[in-house]
């Protein structure tokens, strides 16, 4: 059996924006797929896919949607219903019928609310020149609040002071339980009142989230296991390994496990392959280290779908970094194969692992191929530019 015939876990081996969305789309178009499972992150994901002239930046919906593949948001995903509804409308505008019918959500997933988003943005703005590079989507705030039950005002949790009395974190399942949701949102509103006051009242949110619960299928138990036993799954990671909450370079990290470990937990002991995605050059969106940053690389490869963000900051680029690639692979406890994107880029260079000056990289596909099998190769976000191979490996089988 080919490496990609079974369950595939897709992870980015950089700082994000490696081309994971296009790779997931190519995998779903090339083989029958039961579902795309999101296993980390939330509404900050931005995975660009182009198919037959249609473009969409996938955020909470899986990037297999254009291929007709359903999405399951696992318990590790942070769900933001307002952004999800807006994304569904965008998908409808490019020809996807009833997108929410393609979606299922684990009831245990944490709910990102306007309180989290406004607090996240207030903190990031207060940092001034010391910004962390947050997307301003409330991701870190959602996770942080979920860690607080039992904490007392004045305590410091994950380098942030607890300024009020926290309650239980709201979850997706609570959207179908108005009394439970109201209690949790009331506590959330009181807690964040000194920092942020969004325009939506608790009453507004209870009503809107109840509508959300009626529009999507909320699951309990081992839904991912049931899907895995029914057919092939593609697990779509968000952000890159170099932004991982445990393996990234603090404080410029995400509050998320971007390595394959969440996907492995969801799969149990089922066989799978891990596919690491890399561009032919390195990129980073926002603040934080980029050791091989080059203004010349940035100027040579303009982005069609990435730009400076209000909270995230500027789009940046640099040469490939062999040491960082090796570090990312090790953080994943190994990957089975690589997906290499942006092969249309020319005049490339790579900084060797020993830190010596950058050298020319005339054949990036061959360079990557000496390290691991290249199972997917492509030229950008358009499915037409991708080739899925018959590579074989047994690391995780």
Steps between C-alpha positions, in 0.01 A plus 500: 500500500623851420601727786204729432227236461435483874453768766727802439601765755603828334727733698692814407874484567555875503342806663168439323383585146689205353213403269314253722161590353602432142662172607186388688288589196731302272490198732119508513469536123742213437351231727156421648486676839239462776578828676755770565564521876630822650716422802629832629458875482185689417382795295852635448577235236519635143546221246470616140361269234424575134299254289373579149528872566322485836704627796430463870708556811405209723493584868275265698363297210741236376691562179342191344167682467542577127552126450166434675664357813327568837681670788516384861620748761651288775512571872839668452358778280388840630165575335390856420138488377483854360805443280370155407168644381681766297721233343195292411353801316828551315502135393143528377603801290756286315260214434511271805142401580394506866854494644381448858355161397859391437605585856504312829641636826613321815292634789810515722671758278554834672291796388676821397271793584512878437628537858809294415556685173475850647725406793758347264511817291522726804798306634678499164450874449631568851826321415592768247835422339521178701203340322498122484359484146148397604236469228251677728252211478478420872686169476743541788237665717258208447763248608623714789153548649442124483802451730366730774230312696611505862742789447475800733519869406863612503640161401720482190409224256713455189659843554166683520344633821153379593308823556160359598321182601486261204229247428484189287595543135207476256500215250317426176266259680388788724349674196215250516457553877393865544494502881850352523629731228350807666665417832840461334465811285390709801818395681706572187349847463571589865854369476592699190305818582816694607675409172239474226131560443377368163186629333309173544317449829481164672134476395600561138767233514276237661246546220758503221688198632173308536441563129852377429431178693194441284692553176790256551533140615653493848657168588605323817716197568765382257368649176848506347539130575168424333602699195842334491343154503266603216773613259805710431547823698722797423600693812557867424737684731497875557805728538850347487713292731732795561205681662410206726415584862764254624760505221476854362701807597316681780330739528443490123299177502142383473299350789465177308670167436602528136694172491318174406446400863132604525422310181680194632294519820180513294608203289601284793717222366362509147766503226563835335756703311630843598556738211714806571437803279770750401538780250821527298577808709414602858223742598361652815195716561557749780748545783758245609830350388567428132876434493537490120276801428577666169347811346605366159302177550197697615518725193545209258199299616195724547200343673159488336311416822718610793547860607578710806239438770369756747603288797726235350737739326706480183555212259869398499719257306848349501717215379444137593659414834624141527542512879142623553365232266683228693375648827138500379521139382645395835224688686249284309682184614569448130292536186445240230527720194501858380270720297696774324317809379594810295727303269460776242732722707846549349834634619462318832759461775530291817694560822677171590443340836842602628407867468744575218398756234209425270570298187312478172214252474451432127285188551295528820299186426820295486628666819184415693498151345839414650347547844157334468270377223312785331141377478331823385651773284336824388530857385262709714140493620352366171409131492601486134864548602519198732619144454435225756750212475504134606770546766534228763616513862447301819595742782149522647334201329 
